């Protein structure tokens, strides 16, 4: 059942790869219709597809195997918020995939302060690493659409086939415990300082759980308690 917010929510979800940020984002958008989602990854792919100046610049970094500059990603996200009319103190939105580092968080903070639209809440999704690794080893994707399946809790109707197109599902090369373990280690290096950055601002909350179904009601309750829903 959809619920109305009575004051603006500008939310950032933190969490390790595989922690279920995408699942929680989808559920939050359904629960709170006032929320708008901003995915840095989706924005970047669209810019590259449309061959915009920013997209072409980003593509050149990717082709060379280089990380995108923090300033570029910040400009991309702020530009989208501005174009969509969401750089308003009354707008509610959530960020997915950005910022990932303290440097990015600092740039974003400065960019948003100019329009009085700073983040109001940061939620860290705390999922045991063993659970994440088990999820990853059971994860399969339909590459053309990006649809994701999990053999444990969201299996395809026909084994090995996409529910919509019937096309074959594949496993990402990095969806193994060994490779993903390295990704998690890298994530933890940048996540700890990022959590500290937002904790010092007094807006960091942590929600723990082994499954998305455990985390979701806790997340809903947290938002409802602080944003005074009708």
Beta strands, then each sheet from edge to edge (+ up, - down):
strand 1: 10-15
strand 2: 35-39
strand 3: 92-96
strand 4: 121-126
strand 5: 139-142
strand 6: 147-150
strand 7: 204-208
sheet 1: 2+ 3+ 1+ 4+ 7+
sheet 2: 5+ 6-
end
